[in-house]
Amino acid sequence: MERSYKVVTLCGSTRFKDDFIRIQRELTLQGCIVISVGLFGHADKEYGKSLTDEVKEMLDDMHKRKIDMADEIFVINKEGYIGKSTKSEIEYAQRTGKRIIFME
């Protein structure tokens, strides 16, 4: 029997690495296909300092393509925090008709 799974893209500040991992696990166990970030630039200091503006722009665009592949986005907005990139992703998801779920 072939099943159908909801596809969810995680959005939020990469400083919340532990929350990304926890939410990914929870959604997966609920039967969702989860698309997450490729790296945690804010949490993993060895990456964050070496990212050029060009690479950051590419990563932001790639994340919008991940939103395109999803049925909905799940926003990790710990303590209500939504940064510039996450705000842009939320606006993009709204424009493209995606359902938006907030952690808080």
C-alpha positions in Angstrom: 0.0 0.0 0.0 1.4 3.3 -1.0 1.0 6.1 1.5 0.8 9.9 1.1 3.0 12.1 3.3 2.8 15.8 4.0 6.0 17.6 3.1 7.0 20.3 5.6 9.9 22.8 5.3 11.4 24.1 8.5 12.1 27.8 8.7 13.7 29.9 11.4 17.0 31.2 12.7 19.8 28.7 12.5 20.8 29.8 16.0 18.0 27.4 17.2 19.8 24.2 16.0 18.5 22.1 18.9 14.9 23.1 18.1 15.4 22.3 14.4 16.6 18.8 15.3 13.8 18.2 17.8 11.0 19.5 15.5 12.4 17.5 12.6 12.3 14.4 14.7 8.8 15.1 16.0 7.3 15.8 12.6 9.0 12.8 11.1 7.5 10.5 13.7 4.1 12.1 12.9 4.5 10.9 9.3 5.8 14.1 7.6 8.6 14.4 5.1 10.7 17.2 6.6 13.0 19.5 4.6 15.4 21.4 6.8 18.4 23.8 6.5 21.7 22.5 5.0 23.8 24.0 7.8 23.4 26.0 10.9 25.4 29.2 10.1 24.6 30.9 13.4 24.9 27.9 15.7 28.0 26.4 14.0 30.5 29.2 14.3 33.0 27.6 11.9 30.5 28.1 9.1 28.9 31.4 10.1 32.1 33.5 9.9 33.2 32.1 6.5 29.9 32.6 4.6 30.2 35.3 2.0 27.3 37.5 1.0 27.0 35.6 -2.2 26.8 32.3 -0.4 24.2 33.7 2.0 22.1 34.9 -0.9 22.4 31.5 -2.5 21.3 29.7 0.7 18.3 32.1 1.1 17.2 31.3 -2.5 17.7 27.5 -2.0 15.5 27.7 1.1 12.7 29.3 -1.0 13.1 26.4 -3.5 12.6 24.1 -0.5 9.4 26.0 0.4 8.3 25.4 -3.2 8.6 21.6 -2.7 6.6 21.7 0.6 2.9 21.5 1.4 3.5 23.8 4.4 6.2 25.5 6.4 6.9 25.2 10.1 8.4 28.3 11.6 10.7 27.8 14.6 10.2 31.2 16.3 11.6 30.5 19.7 10.6 33.2 22.2 8.8 34.9 19.3 12.0 35.6 17.4 11.7 36.0 13.6 14.7 37.4 11.8 15.0 39.1 8.5 15.5 35.8 6.5 12.7 34.0 8.2 10.4 37.0 7.7 11.2 36.8 4.0 10.5 33.1 3.9 7.2 33.6 5.7 6.2 36.2 3.2 7.2 34.0 0.3 5.2 31.1 1.7 2.2 33.4 2.0 2.5 34.6 -1.6 2.8 31.0 -2.8 -0.2 29.8 -0.8 1.6 27.6 1.7 0.1 26.7 5.1 2.2 28.3 7.8 2.5 26.7 11.3 4.4 28.5 14.1 6.2 26.8 17.0 5.1 29.6 19.4 
